[in-house]
Every structure is written in structure tokens, then in C-alpha cells.
Amino acid sequence: MPMVTGAFSQLLVPGLRRVFFQHLKERPTQYDKIFNTNNSSRAFEEDLEVAGLGTMPTKPEGTATIYQDAIQGGKKRYTHVSFGLGFRVTVEMMEDDLYNVMRRMSRELAKSARNVREVRSFNVFNNAFTTEFGFPKFGVNEPLIGTHTLLGGGVFANRPAVDADLGIASLEAGILNYDTLVDEQNMPALIMPKVVLVHPEFKQVARELLNSEFRPYTANNEINAIMQEGLTWFMSQYLTDTDAWFLIADKSDHDLNFFERAAVRFQNGDDFDTGDAKFKSFQRFSVGAGEWRGIYGSVGA
């Protein structure tokens, strides 16, 4: 249904100082600060998990060399999703709008298009403890953050045994998790944590933990060893759990991916019969994680 003059009568009367949505500042994009952004030319993208070779065994004199095969795991598929939205304005509304609000409504389309990218991207974290963005392992879909079965045998968890709010002890446990990380053959893997991702309610806690010269929340003059880790913090309003937090590796060391299949495009045209102006936008993308390493998280207390 088009927007008509009766529904926006205030825009037809002189004297308005400003229209509410026009003075709101937009936040900088967040998803591209955390996720690797890629272009795609296919209907979907897939990752294949493979475990390489294990630790080299001894070879007694005169014996044959042992040969080992790599182990193929499951596939992780990113299926692109289409998004679209539009609005329609009567010719009378366009002509009589004294403040050109209707002509600037395309900015609202752009904001809507950008917001869905943020929401869908950070839903990877919001649903990281479920199987929605998980991994197929031996016929079982494991969550992105949880206990993972290794292809070469054994398990490794990128989540604490007991979830806790962000604090000194819990963050140190997350750092230790990275220090003891292994690959699919249970050999040490070198991935270092980089970013502490938090909800706005834990922004000050993250700042105190990472920027205090001395160990926070204690009366002793102990150095804050966490500062030596070189971590930064990042706050996102798109996290839905206020006390959940995440410890993420650098982009080059994690596999959080945003695939753009079709960039946001805007179109407009006039309806021949009514003269209504029509505006719409469209985009296609997918988001997810192809690997759990480089991501650690807790749902909080």
C-alpha cells in the first residue's frame, strides 16, 4: 500500500524544524571488523574439513616406513539468502511533501539493508552455543562453541567447563585455552587470541581488564599480566545475551566468514496506472564459520 497524503499530513504543513529519523547518526559497520568478507559467484560456498598427518613415529633400522592417510571430515555449507524491502509513495504525496522526506526515504532502505547484515552476522555468536552454525562430525552436528570431536581421535572444547562472566580468572582461562589448542591430529596449533567481544553492558569490564596497569579488582600491586597478551576489545549492540562474551583470534587466524553473493542494489520506478513512485532494495549473502578454532566463548554466569 502506498504512502498517501492523509497518512503524513504533517509533512504538508509549513513549520517543521526537522523530521526525527533524519538527525539520527548511524553507527559504523561492525560485521566487517570481525568477519572475513568475501565475494561469491555461486549459489553456495562449501568448506571441507581435513586432518593432516599425525606425529612421526620411530623407524627401527631395517623396517619399512609407515604410511598414513589424511582424514577427510565433513563439509560446511554457506547457503546464500536473499533479502529485499521497498516502499511506495503516491504522486500527490511526492509533489506535496514540503520537506522532501519521501525523496530521502531511500536512506532508510540503505539503513535497513545494512542492519540485516549486522543482525545476521552477530547471530553467529548469539547462536554459537547451539547447532545452528555448527559442524558435522561423524554424523553429529556439533555447536560452534562447545566440545569438539577431533578427526584423529580425542576431543577439545573451546568453551569453559563452567561458564562465567567476563573477569580476570575467566579471561585467563580463555587465553590458556588458546595456549593449549590442538589440531585435528592432537598436535599443538599456533593461534593467538586478539579480540574480546562483549555486549555493551560489559564494555567497562573489558576496558578495565585490558587497559589497567595493575591487576584490577585487587588491593595488591600485582602487574596485570593480561596486558602483555596484546588483546583489544570490541563492543557490539547486536549481541543478544548481555553477559555472553567471546575471545576471537585475528582475522587471518579464524574462519568467520561473510560471503556477498549480490551487493545491495537500489531500484526505483513509477507505476504507469497510478503514478506512484516505487523504491526497493535487494541483496544476497550468507554468513557463518568454517572452523571452530580461533573462537572461544562463554554464555556468562
C-alpha angles and dihedrals in degrees: 000000000000125000107255135195093255092060094051102034093145090065089061095055122082120238107058112138096200142337114246102238093047095070099046113110118229121230119241113259114275108183093069091054090062107025130062105243118217138172120234132198097183136080088250141356126229137200123200121208116221130176114213128209125315130230113311111255127218118273113209117214113281096011127121122260114257115238122209132191127222113248120237117216132186132303124250113208127201108202114197117233126206122228128188141165136170146170136212130213129191118241090243092054092050092049097044100042102114095192101045090237093143091053089053095049088096086077088062089054089053092049091049091050092050094046094057089056090055095045095048093044097051090044084077086070095036090056097031092112092056128064095254093102095021135125132254109240121174091331095314124105107225123199121252089245115036140063113334129202112227118225091226093049134280133058138260129192126211090192129070119258087237116031116230139176118263109283142126097285096041093048091048088052090053091051090049088052089061092045091056097040117137136194127238090281092052093252120136114276121206109224120137126204116244114166133041107209115203144168115251090258090067097042094106092047091053091048092050094047096049102034105038114107091208128045105279125234094024133100093221125093094238116150116250099246091187088071088066091063092072094229125164128197132229127194124208128188088201094073107102100197108072097207101036113109137181137207110210133187125230115287090256090057103044133061103221103139140190112193117197110204097169122011120229109282129185126210134180137182144154126256106237097213100044103023089231116154114232127199129182143164133205138187141165127209145137132211135193146107128280095191135028096212113098091039126088126168150167130203089219128237 
